[in-house]
Amino acid sequence: MPTSEKKPHKLTPVWRALVEVGFIIFLFYSNLLMGDFTHRNAQGKGLVAAVLDIFTVTNFIVAIICALIGYVVFEFLRKQL
């Protein structure tokens, strides 16, 4: 009976970049949400107000720029180490 060994599947560089940039964006928004929710909750407003406040075009542009910078830095460090 032949055995078929599966090789571990590597993500292509494009998919890996998208996953890493997406994760950095997720961390950016979760940090923003925690800070804004804490601030809004002190004013008596809830989670919905905080979510509506953080999802803006400006925050999205900042998140994309920071994620791309973070990806470049991590790739540089990954290749150096």
PyMOL Python script that loads the backbone (N, CA, C, O; Angstrom):
from pymol import cmd

cmd.read_pdbstr("""\
ATOM      1  N   MET A   1       0.848  -1.167   0.000  1.00  0.00           N
ATOM      2  CA  MET A   1       0.000   0.000   0.000  1.00  0.00           C
ATOM      3  C   MET A   1       0.901   1.240   0.000  1.00  0.00           C
ATOM      4  O   MET A   1       1.706   1.410   0.916  1.00  0.00           O
ATOM      5  N   PRO A   2       0.781   2.093  -0.992  1.00  0.00           N
ATOM      6  CA  PRO A   2       1.644   3.272  -1.062  1.00  0.00           C
ATOM      7  C   PRO A   2       1.237   4.305  -0.021  1.00  0.00           C
ATOM      8  O   PRO A   2       0.054   4.535   0.232  1.00  0.00           O
ATOM      9  N   THR A   3       2.232   4.905   0.561  1.00  0.00           N
ATOM     10  CA  THR A   3       1.952   5.977   1.526  1.00  0.00           C
ATOM     11  C   THR A   3       2.182   7.308   0.845  1.00  0.00           C
ATOM     12  O   THR A   3       3.197   7.527   0.184  1.00  0.00           O
ATOM     13  N   SER A   4       1.256   8.155   1.015  1.00  0.00           N
ATOM     14  CA  SER A   4       1.396   9.496   0.429  1.00  0.00           C
ATOM     15  C   SER A   4       1.635  10.488   1.561  1.00  0.00           C
ATOM     16  O   SER A   4       0.735  10.820   2.333  1.00  0.00           O
ATOM     17  N   GLU A   5       2.853  10.937   1.628  1.00  0.00           N
ATOM     18  CA  GLU A   5       3.188  11.910   2.658  1.00  0.00           C
ATOM     19  C   GLU A   5       2.843  13.304   2.159  1.00  0.00           C
ATOM     20  O   GLU A   5       3.192  13.695   1.045  1.00  0.00           O
ATOM     21  N   LYS A   6       2.164  14.023   2.994  1.00  0.00           N
ATOM     22  CA  LYS A   6       1.821  15.400   2.643  1.00  0.00           C
ATOM     23  C   LYS A   6       2.932  16.315   3.113  1.00  0.00           C
ATOM     24  O   LYS A   6       3.348  16.274   4.271  1.00  0.00           O
ATOM     25  N   LYS A   7       3.398  17.134   2.203  1.00  0.00           N
ATOM     26  CA  LYS A   7       4.397  18.121   2.563  1.00  0.00           C
ATOM     27  C   LYS A   7       3.692  19.310   3.212  1.00  0.00           C
ATOM     28  O   LYS A   7       2.578  19.660   2.822  1.00  0.00           O
ATOM     29  N   PRO A   8       4.330  19.925   4.190  1.00  0.00           N
ATOM     30  CA  PRO A   8       3.693  21.105   4.775  1.00  0.00           C
ATOM     31  C   PRO A   8       3.518  22.195   3.718  1.00  0.00           C
ATOM     32  O   PRO A   8       4.441  22.513   2.969  1.00  0.00           O
ATOM     33  N   HIS A   9       2.342  22.741   3.682  1.00  0.00           N
ATOM     34  CA  HIS A   9       2.005  23.745   2.672  1.00  0.00           C
ATOM     35  C   HIS A   9       2.513  25.110   3.117  1.00  0.00           C
ATOM     36  O   HIS A   9       2.125  25.602   4.177  1.00  0.00           O
ATOM     37  N   LYS A  10       3.372  25.720   2.321  1.00  0.00           N
ATOM     38  CA  LYS A  10       3.860  27.060   2.606  1.00  0.00           C
ATOM     39  C   LYS A  10       2.988  28.069   1.887  1.00  0.00           C
ATOM     40  O   LYS A  10       2.563  27.864   0.750  1.00  0.00           O
ATOM     41  N   LEU A  11       2.738  29.155   2.575  1.00  0.00           N
ATOM     42  CA  LEU A  11       2.006  30.237   1.929  1.00  0.00           C
ATOM     43  C   LEU A  11       2.921  30.944   0.938  1.00  0.00           C
ATOM     44  O   LEU A  11       4.119  31.095   1.174  1.00  0.00           O
ATOM     45  N   THR A  12       2.350  31.360  -0.143  1.00  0.00           N
ATOM     46  CA  THR A  12       3.135  32.150  -1.086  1.00  0.00           C
ATOM     47  C   THR A  12       3.462  33.485  -0.425  1.00  0.00           C
ATOM     48  O   THR A  12       2.756  33.911   0.489  1.00  0.00           O
ATOM     49  N   PRO A  13       4.508  34.140  -0.872  1.00  0.00           N
ATOM     50  CA  PRO A  13       4.897  35.412  -0.242  1.00  0.00           C
ATOM     51  C   PRO A  13       3.778  36.460  -0.224  1.00  0.00           C
ATOM     52  O   PRO A  13       3.676  37.246   0.719  1.00  0.00           O
ATOM     53  N   VAL A  14       2.952  36.470  -1.255  1.00  0.00           N
ATOM     54  CA  VAL A  14       1.869  37.454  -1.301  1.00  0.00           C
ATOM     55  C   VAL A  14       0.839  37.166  -0.214  1.00  0.00           C
ATOM     56  O   VAL A  14       0.397  38.076   0.488  1.00  0.00           O
ATOM     57  N   TRP A  15       0.455  35.891  -0.075  1.00  0.00           N
ATOM     58  CA  TRP A  15      -0.523  35.523   0.947  1.00  0.00           C
ATOM     59  C   TRP A  15       0.038  35.749   2.343  1.00  0.00           C
ATOM     60  O   TRP A  15      -0.674  36.207   3.236  1.00  0.00           O
ATOM     61  N   ARG A  16       1.313  35.428   2.530  1.00  0.00           N
ATOM     62  CA  ARG A  16       1.931  35.639   3.837  1.00  0.00           C
ATOM     63  C   ARG A  16       1.949  37.128   4.171  1.00  0.00           C
ATOM     64  O   ARG A  16       1.682  37.512   5.309  1.00  0.00           O
ATOM     65  N   ALA A  17       2.260  37.961   3.192  1.00  0.00           N
ATOM     66  CA  ALA A  17       2.261  39.413   3.410  1.00  0.00           C
ATOM     67  C   ALA A  17       0.859  39.906   3.771  1.00  0.00           C
ATOM     68  O   ALA A  17       0.700  40.724   4.677  1.00  0.00           O
ATOM     69  N   LEU A  18      -0.146  39.411   3.066  1.00  0.00           N
ATOM     70  CA  LEU A  18      -1.522  39.826   3.363  1.00  0.00           C
ATOM     71  C   LEU A  18      -1.953  39.398   4.767  1.00  0.00           C
ATOM     72  O   LEU A  18      -2.619  40.155   5.473  1.00  0.00           O
ATOM     73  N   VAL A  19      -1.573  38.191   5.164  1.00  0.00           N
ATOM     74  CA  VAL A  19      -1.924  37.706   6.499  1.00  0.00           C
ATOM     75  C   VAL A  19      -1.225  38.548   7.567  1.00  0.00           C
ATOM     76  O   VAL A  19      -1.846  38.940   8.554  1.00  0.00           O
ATOM     77  N   GLU A  20       0.049  38.824   7.372  1.00  0.00           N
ATOM     78  CA  GLU A  20       0.789  39.608   8.361  1.00  0.00           C
ATOM     79  C   GLU A  20       0.289  41.049   8.429  1.00  0.00           C
ATOM     80  O   GLU A  20       0.131  41.593   9.522  1.00  0.00           O
ATOM     81  N   VAL A  21       0.041  41.666   7.295  1.00  0.00           N
ATOM     82  CA  VAL A  21      -0.494  43.035   7.285  1.00  0.00           C
ATOM     83  C   VAL A  21      -1.886  43.052   7.921  1.00  0.00           C
ATOM     84  O   VAL A  21      -2.203  43.963   8.685  1.00  0.00           O
ATOM     85  N   GLY A  22      -2.709  42.066   7.617  1.00  0.00           N
ATOM     86  CA  GLY A  22      -4.043  41.973   8.218  1.00  0.00           C
ATOM     87  C   GLY A  22      -3.983  41.820   9.727  1.00  0.00           C
ATOM     88  O   GLY A  22      -4.795  42.398  10.449  1.00  0.00           O
ATOM     89  N   PHE A  23      -3.022  41.043  10.200  1.00  0.00           N
ATOM     90  CA  PHE A  23      -2.886  40.865  11.640  1.00  0.00           C
ATOM     91  C   PHE A  23      -2.438  42.160  12.309  1.00  0.00           C
ATOM     92  O   PHE A  23      -2.914  42.490  13.395  1.00  0.00           O
ATOM     93  N   ILE A  24      -1.540  42.888  11.681  1.00  0.00           N
ATOM     94  CA  ILE A  24      -1.101  44.168  12.240  1.00  0.00           C
ATOM     95  C   ILE A  24      -2.272  45.158  12.267  1.00  0.00           C
ATOM     96  O   ILE A  24      -2.410  45.920  13.224  1.00  0.00           O
ATOM     97  N   ILE A  25      -3.110  45.155  11.235  1.00  0.00           N
ATOM     98  CA  ILE A  25      -4.288  46.026  11.207  1.00  0.00           C
ATOM     99  C   ILE A  25      -5.260  45.625  12.317  1.00  0.00           C
ATOM    100  O   ILE A  25      -5.845  46.482  12.978  1.00  0.00           O
ATOM    101  N   PHE A  26      -5.426  44.318  12.514  1.00  0.00           N
ATOM    102  CA  PHE A  26      -6.290  43.837  13.591  1.00  0.00           C
ATOM    103  C   PHE A  26      -5.785  44.332  14.947  1.00  0.00           C
ATOM    104  O   PHE A  26      -6.570  44.806  15.768  1.00  0.00           O
ATOM    105  N   LEU A  27      -4.478  44.224  15.181  1.00  0.00           N
ATOM    106  CA  LEU A  27      -3.913  44.695  16.449  1.00  0.00           C
ATOM    107  C   LEU A  27      -4.097  46.207  16.608  1.00  0.00           C
ATOM    108  O   LEU A  27      -4.387  46.689  17.703  1.00  0.00           O
ATOM    109  N   PHE A  28      -3.927  46.952  15.513  1.00  0.00           N
ATOM    110  CA  PHE A  28      -4.115  48.399  15.545  1.00  0.00           C
ATOM    111  C   PHE A  28      -5.538  48.752  15.967  1.00  0.00           C
ATOM    112  O   PHE A  28      -5.741  49.567  16.867  1.00  0.00           O
ATOM    113  N   TYR A  29      -6.529  48.129  15.307  1.00  0.00           N
ATOM    114  CA  TYR A  29      -7.922  48.442  15.617  1.00  0.00           C
ATOM    115  C   TYR A  29      -8.333  47.944  16.993  1.00  0.00           C
ATOM    116  O   TYR A  29      -9.123  48.605  17.667  1.00  0.00           O
ATOM    117  N   SER A  30      -7.825  46.806  17.426  1.00  0.00           N
ATOM    118  CA  SER A  30      -8.193  46.324  18.756  1.00  0.00           C
ATOM    119  C   SER A  30      -7.624  47.239  19.829  1.00  0.00           C
ATOM    120  O   SER A  30      -8.276  47.488  20.843  1.00  0.00           O
ATOM    121  N   ASN A  31      -6.413  47.740  19.615  1.00  0.00           N
ATOM    122  CA  ASN A  31      -5.832  48.686  20.560  1.00  0.00           C
ATOM    123  C   ASN A  31      -6.622  49.994  20.565  1.00  0.00           C
ATOM    124  O   ASN A  31      -6.895  50.554  21.627  1.00  0.00           O
ATOM    125  N   LEU A  32      -6.982  50.468  19.403  1.00  0.00           N
ATOM    126  CA  LEU A  32      -7.778  51.685  19.308  1.00  0.00           C
ATOM    127  C   LEU A  32      -9.132  51.513  19.981  1.00  0.00           C
ATOM    128  O   LEU A  32      -9.606  52.411  20.677  1.00  0.00           O
ATOM    129  N   LEU A  33      -9.752  50.357  19.771  1.00  0.00           N
ATOM    130  CA  LEU A  33     -11.070  50.093  20.358  1.00  0.00           C
ATOM    131  C   LEU A  33     -10.994  50.039  21.874  1.00  0.00           C
ATOM    132  O   LEU A  33     -11.868  50.572  22.558  1.00  0.00           O
ATOM    133  N   MET A  34      -9.957  49.400  22.409  1.00  0.00           N
ATOM    134  CA  MET A  34      -9.831  49.335  23.866  1.00  0.00           C
ATOM    135  C   MET A  34      -9.695  50.735  24.459  1.00  0.00           C
ATOM    136  O   MET A  34     -10.355  51.058  25.447  1.00  0.00           O
ATOM    137  N   GLY A  35      -8.848  51.560  23.864  1.00  0.00           N
ATOM    138  CA  GLY A  35      -8.664  52.906  24.376  1.00  0.00           C
ATOM    139  C   GLY A  35      -9.903  53.757  24.244  1.00  0.00           C
ATOM    140  O   GLY A  35     -10.266  54.475  25.175  1.00  0.00           O
ATOM    141  N   ASP A  36     -10.558  53.686  23.099  1.00  0.00           N
ATOM    142  CA  ASP A  36     -11.743  54.516  22.878  1.00  0.00           C
ATOM    143  C   ASP A  36     -12.915  54.035  23.717  1.00  0.00           C
ATOM    144  O   ASP A  36     -13.695  54.850  24.209  1.00  0.00           O
ATOM    145  N   PHE A  37     -13.054  52.722  23.889  1.00  0.00           N
ATOM    146  CA  PHE A  37     -14.147  52.202  24.711  1.00  0.00           C
ATOM    147  C   PHE A  37     -13.963  52.627  26.159  1.00  0.00           C
ATOM    148  O   PHE A  37     -14.930  52.984  26.832  1.00  0.00           O
ATOM    149  N   THR A  38     -12.722  52.590  26.643  1.00  0.00           N
ATOM    150  CA  THR A  38     -12.459  53.026  28.014  1.00  0.00           C
ATOM    151  C   THR A  38     -12.820  54.499  28.181  1.00  0.00           C
ATOM    152  O   THR A  38     -13.418  54.891  29.183  1.00  0.00           O
ATOM    153  N   HIS A  39     -12.454  55.306  27.196  1.00  0.00           N
ATOM    154  CA  HIS A  39     -12.771  56.740  27.233  1.00  0.00           C
ATOM    155  C   HIS A  39     -14.278  56.974  27.129  1.00  0.00           C
ATOM    156  O   HIS A  39     -14.838  57.765  27.889  1.00  0.00           O
ATOM    157  N   ARG A  40     -14.933  56.290  26.191  1.00  0.00           N
ATOM    158  CA  ARG A  40     -16.378  56.473  25.982  1.00  0.00           C
ATOM    159  C   ARG A  40     -17.180  55.936  27.166  1.00  0.00           C
ATOM    160  O   ARG A  40     -18.193  56.519  27.553  1.00  0.00           O
ATOM    161  N   ASN A  41     -16.722  54.826  27.735  1.00  0.00           N
ATOM    162  CA  ASN A  41     -17.450  54.232  28.848  1.00  0.00           C
ATOM    163  C   ASN A  41     -17.432  55.170  30.052  1.00  0.00           C
ATOM    164  O   ASN A  41     -18.396  55.212  30.816  1.00  0.00           O
ATOM    165  N   ALA A  42     -16.347  55.919  30.227  1.00  0.00           N
ATOM    166  CA  ALA A  42     -16.271  56.887  31.327  1.00  0.00           C
ATOM    167  C   ALA A  42     -17.281  58.018  31.117  1.00  0.00           C
ATOM    168  O   ALA A  42     -17.733  58.637  32.080  1.00  0.00           O
ATOM    169  N   GLN A  43     -17.629  58.282  29.863  1.00  0.00           N
ATOM    170  CA  GLN A  43     -18.610  59.337  29.558  1.00  0.00           C
ATOM    171  C   GLN A  43     -20.039  58.798  29.552  1.00  0.00           C
ATOM    172  O   GLN A  43     -20.978  59.553  29.298  1.00  0.00           O
ATOM    173  N   GLY A  44     -20.216  57.518  29.825  1.00  0.00           N
ATOM    174  CA  GLY A  44     -21.547  56.934  29.852  1.00  0.00           C
ATOM    175  C   GLY A  44     -22.013  56.393  28.513  1.00  0.00           C
ATOM    176  O   GLY A  44     -23.165  55.978  28.387  1.00  0.00           O
ATOM    177  N   LYS A  45     -21.148  56.388  27.516  1.00  0.00           N
ATOM    178  CA  LYS A  45     -21.505  55.840  26.213  1.00  0.00           C
ATOM    179  C   LYS A  45     -20.983  54.417  26.120  1.00  0.00           C
ATOM    180  O   LYS A  45     -20.102  54.031  26.889  1.00  0.00           O
ATOM    181  N   GLY A  46     -21.502  53.645  25.206  1.00  0.00           N
ATOM    182  CA  GLY A  46     -21.167  52.236  25.160  1.00  0.00           C
ATOM    183  C   GLY A  46     -20.225  51.834  24.040  1.00  0.00           C
ATOM    184  O   GLY A  46     -19.542  52.662  23.435  1.00  0.00           O
ATOM    185  N   LEU A  47     -20.214  50.550  23.790  1.00  0.00           N
ATOM    186  CA  LEU A  47     -19.335  49.939  22.803  1.00  0.00           C
ATOM    187  C   LEU A  47     -19.670  50.384  21.382  1.00  0.00           C
ATOM    188  O   LEU A  47     -18.772  50.583  20.563  1.00  0.00           O
ATOM    189  N   VAL A  48     -20.946  50.538  21.092  1.00  0.00           N
ATOM    190  CA  VAL A  48     -21.350  50.924  19.733  1.00  0.00           C
ATOM    191  C   VAL A  48     -20.798  52.301  19.377  1.00  0.00           C
ATOM    192  O   VAL A  48     -20.337  52.514  18.256  1.00  0.00           O
ATOM    193  N   ALA A  49     -20.841  53.225  20.313  1.00  0.00           N
ATOM    194  CA  ALA A  49     -20.304  54.563  20.064  1.00  0.00           C
ATOM    195  C   ALA A  49     -18.804  54.500  19.826  1.00  0.00           C
ATOM    196  O   ALA A  49     -18.279  55.224  18.980  1.00  0.00           O
ATOM    197  N   ALA A  50     -18.109  53.638  20.567  1.00  0.00           N
ATOM    198  CA  ALA A  50     -16.661  53.499  20.391  1.00  0.00           C
ATOM    199  C   ALA A  50     -16.339  52.895  19.029  1.00  0.00           C
ATOM    200  O   ALA A  50     -15.415  53.344  18.352  1.00  0.00           O
ATOM    201  N   VAL A  51     -17.096  51.881  18.628  1.00  0.00           N
ATOM    202  CA  VAL A  51     -16.861  51.240  17.327  1.00  0.00           C
ATOM    203  C   VAL A  51     -17.119  52.230  16.195  1.00  0.00           C
ATOM    204  O   VAL A  51     -16.338  52.304  15.247  1.00  0.00           O
ATOM    205  N   LEU A  52     -18.197  52.981  16.287  1.00  0.00           N
ATOM    206  CA  LEU A  52     -18.491  53.963  15.244  1.00  0.00           C
ATOM    207  C   LEU A  52     -17.445  55.066  15.188  1.00  0.00           C
ATOM    208  O   LEU A  52     -17.208  55.652  14.131  1.00  0.00           O
ATOM    209  N   ASP A  53     -16.826  55.345  16.318  1.00  0.00           N
ATOM    210  CA  ASP A  53     -15.824  56.401  16.371  1.00  0.00           C
ATOM    211  C   ASP A  53     -14.490  55.968  15.770  1.00  0.00           C
ATOM    212  O   ASP A  53     -13.779  56.801  15.208  1.00  0.00           O
ATOM    213  N   ILE A  54     -14.132  54.694  15.872  1.00  0.00           N
ATOM    214  CA  ILE A  54     -12.796  54.279  15.407  1.00  0.00           C
ATOM    215  C   ILE A  54     -12.758  53.885  13.936  1.00  0.00           C
ATOM    216  O   ILE A  54     -11.697  53.963  13.317  1.00  0.00           O
ATOM    217  N   PHE A  55     -13.877  53.466  13.359  1.00  0.00           N
ATOM    218  CA  PHE A  55     -13.864  53.048  11.957  1.00  0.00           C
ATOM    219  C   PHE A  55     -14.091  54.248  11.038  1.00  0.00           C
ATOM    220  O   PHE A  55     -15.200  54.504  10.571  1.00  0.00           O
ATOM    221  N   THR A  56     -12.997  54.969  10.799  1.00  0.00           N
ATOM    222  CA  THR A  56     -13.038  56.134   9.910  1.00  0.00           C
ATOM    223  C   THR A  56     -12.011  55.923   8.803  1.00  0.00           C
ATOM    224  O   THR A  56     -11.146  55.051   8.893  1.00  0.00           O
ATOM    225  N   VAL A  57     -12.121  56.717   7.782  1.00  0.00           N
ATOM    226  CA  VAL A  57     -11.182  56.630   6.666  1.00  0.00           C
ATOM    227  C   VAL A  57      -9.776  56.994   7.125  1.00  0.00           C
ATOM    228  O   VAL A  57      -8.800  56.366   6.714  1.00  0.00           O
ATOM    229  N   THR A  58      -9.677  58.001   7.970  1.00  0.00           N
ATOM    230  CA  THR A  58      -8.360  58.419   8.472  1.00  0.00           C
ATOM    231  C   THR A  58      -7.688  57.297   9.257  1.00  0.00           C
ATOM    232  O   THR A  58      -6.510  57.008   9.049  1.00  0.00           O
ATOM    233  N   ASN A  59      -8.435  56.669  10.154  1.00  0.00           N
ATOM    234  CA  ASN A  59      -7.860  55.556  10.921  1.00  0.00           C
ATOM    235  C   ASN A  59      -7.470  54.397  10.018  1.00  0.00           C
ATOM    236  O   ASN A  59      -6.464  53.730  10.261  1.00  0.00           O
ATOM    237  N   PHE A  60      -8.259  54.153   8.978  1.00  0.00           N
ATOM    238  CA  PHE A  60      -7.935  53.063   8.059  1.00  0.00           C
ATOM    239  C   PHE A  60      -6.642  53.357   7.301  1.00  0.00           C
ATOM    240  O   PHE A  60      -5.815  52.463   7.120  1.00  0.00           O
ATOM    241  N   ILE A  61      -6.464  54.586   6.865  1.00  0.00           N
ATOM    242  CA  ILE A  61      -5.232  54.958   6.156  1.00  0.00           C
ATOM    243  C   ILE A  61      -4.027  54.823   7.080  1.00  0.00           C
ATOM    244  O   ILE A  61      -2.983  54.308   6.680  1.00  0.00           O
ATOM    245  N   VAL A  62      -4.176  55.289   8.315  1.00  0.00           N
ATOM    246  CA  VAL A  62      -3.088  55.150   9.293  1.00  0.00           C
ATOM    247  C   VAL A  62      -2.788  53.677   9.542  1.00  0.00           C
ATOM    248  O   VAL A  62      -1.622  53.292   9.631  1.00  0.00           O
ATOM    249  N   ALA A  63      -3.817  52.854   9.655  1.00  0.00           N
ATOM    250  CA  ALA A  63      -3.625  51.418   9.892  1.00  0.00           C
ATOM    251  C   ALA A  63      -2.885  50.760   8.730  1.00  0.00           C
ATOM    252  O   ALA A  63      -1.991  49.945   8.955  1.00  0.00           O
ATOM    253  N   ILE A  64      -3.239  51.095   7.507  1.00  0.00           N
ATOM    254  CA  ILE A  64      -2.575  50.513   6.333  1.00  0.00           C
ATOM    255  C   ILE A  64      -1.108  50.936   6.282  1.00  0.00           C
ATOM    256  O   ILE A  64      -0.229  50.105   6.053  1.00  0.00           O
ATOM    257  N   ILE A  65      -0.844  52.220   6.494  1.00  0.00           N
ATOM    258  CA  ILE A  65       0.538  52.704   6.445  1.00  0.00           C
ATOM    259  C   ILE A  65       1.373  52.048   7.544  1.00  0.00           C
ATOM    260  O   ILE A  65       2.487  51.592   7.290  1.00  0.00           O
ATOM    261  N   CYS A  66       0.837  52.002   8.757  1.00  0.00           N
ATOM    262  CA  CYS A  66       1.571  51.382   9.869  1.00  0.00           C
ATOM    263  C   CYS A  66       1.776  49.896   9.631  1.00  0.00           C
ATOM    264  O   CYS A  66       2.837  49.362   9.954  1.00  0.00           O
ATOM    265  N   ALA A  67       0.788  49.222   9.075  1.00  0.00           N
ATOM    266  CA  ALA A  67       0.913  47.789   8.811  1.00  0.00           C
ATOM    267  C   ALA A  67       1.974  47.513   7.756  1.00  0.00           C
ATOM    268  O   ALA A  67       2.738  46.556   7.884  1.00  0.00           O
ATOM    269  N   LEU A  68       2.032  48.331   6.724  1.00  0.00           N
ATOM    270  CA  LEU A  68       3.049  48.133   5.694  1.00  0.00           C
ATOM    271  C   LEU A  68       4.456  48.416   6.234  1.00  0.00           C
ATOM    272  O   LEU A  68       5.405  47.697   5.920  1.00  0.00           O
ATOM    273  N   ILE A  69       4.578  49.460   7.041  1.00  0.00           N
ATOM    274  CA  ILE A  69       5.878  49.739   7.670  1.00  0.00           C
ATOM    275  C   ILE A  69       6.268  48.591   8.590  1.00  0.00           C
ATOM    276  O   ILE A  69       7.416  48.147   8.581  1.00  0.00           O
ATOM    277  N   GLY A  70       5.320  48.113   9.379  1.00  0.00           N
ATOM    278  CA  GLY A  70       5.589  46.992  10.276  1.00  0.00           C
ATOM    279  C   GLY A  70       5.985  45.743   9.517  1.00  0.00           C
ATOM    280  O   GLY A  70       6.889  45.022   9.938  1.00  0.00           O
ATOM    281  N   TYR A  71       5.322  45.479   8.407  1.00  0.00           N
ATOM    282  CA  TYR A  71       5.659  44.301   7.602  1.00  0.00           C
ATOM    283  C   TYR A  71       7.082  44.412   7.056  1.00  0.00           C
ATOM    284  O   TYR A  71       7.840  43.443   7.109  1.00  0.00           O
ATOM    285  N   VAL A  72       7.448  45.572   6.537  1.00  0.00           N
ATOM    286  CA  VAL A  72       8.794  45.770   5.989  1.00  0.00           C
ATOM    287  C   VAL A  72       9.844  45.595   7.083  1.00  0.00           C
ATOM    288  O   VAL A  72      10.876  44.961   6.862  1.00  0.00           O
ATOM    289  N   VAL A  73       9.582  46.156   8.259  1.00  0.00           N
ATOM    290  CA  VAL A  73      10.536  46.033   9.368  1.00  0.00           C
ATOM    291  C   VAL A  73      10.683  44.574   9.792  1.00  0.00           C
ATOM    292  O   VAL A  73      11.800  44.096   9.989  1.00  0.00           O
ATOM    293  N   PHE A  74       9.570  43.869   9.934  1.00  0.00           N
ATOM    294  CA  PHE A  74       9.651  42.465  10.348  1.00  0.00           C
ATOM    295  C   PHE A  74      10.331  41.593   9.298  1.00  0.00           C
ATOM    296  O   PHE A  74      11.080  40.678   9.642  1.00  0.00           O
ATOM    297  N   GLU A  75      10.077  41.866   8.031  1.00  0.00           N
ATOM    298  CA  GLU A  75      10.775  41.100   6.978  1.00  0.00           C
ATOM    299  C   GLU A  75      12.266  41.379   7.003  1.00  0.00           C
ATOM    300  O   GLU A  75      13.071  40.467   6.814  1.00  0.00           O
ATOM    301  N   PHE A  76      12.645  42.632   7.236  1.00  0.00           N
ATOM    302  CA  PHE A  76      14.064  42.968   7.339  1.00  0.00           C
ATOM    303  C   PHE A  76      14.703  42.237   8.521  1.00  0.00           C
ATOM    304  O   PHE A  76      15.782  41.657   8.395  1.00  0.00           O
ATOM    305  N   LEU A  77      14.030  42.272   9.658  1.00  0.00           N
ATOM    306  CA  LEU A  77      14.573  41.587  10.833  1.00  0.00           C
ATOM    307  C   LEU A  77      14.603  40.066  10.648  1.00  0.00           C
ATOM    308  O   LEU A  77      15.530  39.398  11.105  1.00  0.00           O
ATOM    309  N   ARG A  78      13.598  39.535   9.986  1.00  0.00           N
ATOM    310  CA  ARG A  78      13.548  38.089   9.743  1.00  0.00           C
ATOM    311  C   ARG A  78      14.734  37.653   8.869  1.00  0.00           C
ATOM    312  O   ARG A  78      15.314  36.590   9.087  1.00  0.00           O
ATOM    313  N   LYS A  79      15.079  38.465   7.901  1.00  0.00           N
ATOM    314  CA  LYS A  79      16.205  38.114   7.011  1.00  0.00           C
ATOM    315  C   LYS A  79      17.549  38.332   7.689  1.00  0.00           C
ATOM    316  O   LYS A  79      18.519  37.643   7.371  1.00  0.00           O
ATOM    317  N   GLN A  80      17.623  39.285   8.623  1.00  0.00           N
ATOM    318  CA  GLN A  80      18.870  39.557   9.310  1.00  0.00           C
ATOM    319  C   GLN A  80      19.162  38.507  10.379  1.00  0.00           C
ATOM    320  O   GLN A  80      20.324  38.196  10.644  1.00  0.00           O
ATOM    321  N   LEU A  81      18.141  37.975  10.978  1.00  0.00           N
ATOM    322  CA  LEU A  81      18.342  36.986  12.034  1.00  0.00           C
ATOM    323  C   LEU A  81      18.250  35.644  11.418  1.00  0.00           C
ATOM    324  O   LEU A  81      18.386  34.636  12.112  1.00  0.00           O
TER     325      LEU A  81
END
""", "prot")
cmd.dss("prot")
cmd.show_as("cartoon", "prot")
cmd.util.cbc("prot")
cmd.orient("prot")
